């Protein structure tokens, strides 16, 4: 970058203040949307199905996994629930009959969380409430911007995961 009297050069890769401020504003927006939408979606799922959003998230991850099972470590990496909380959520799901724990024959120190037929049925019953809630609370407000927002947030997530 060439220097000019009104704009000094900056190191390569540094963003100017306006770009940084836009990034901060976007981050604040993500946090505020999360804080507003997640509790409302959780209320809707619990009211209609007795299923907390954390349960729905774990059931969804298990339903899309090969053989509908994941080790606790894998589940901790995939689910939105914190890694420290995933074991407690799985315990709750086991008590509700939605998940079973199964030994891992390759590693005696770990176990699988396995989706039960009851868990699949609960997930299927709650899916319309979940999807309708996302559409009402998020999708309809993004409109044609939804693909760009999803792509941008995907880039952020990839970078955060070291990708």
Secondary structure, 3 states (H helix, E strand, C coil): CCCECCECCCCCCCCCHHHHHHHHHHHHHHHHHHHHHHHHHHHHHHHHHCCCHHHHHHHHHHHHCHHHEEEHHHHHHHCCCCHHHHHHHHHHHHHCCCEEEEECCCCCCCEEEEECHHHHHHHHHHHHHHHHHHHHHHHHHHHHHHHHHHHHHHHHHHHHCCC
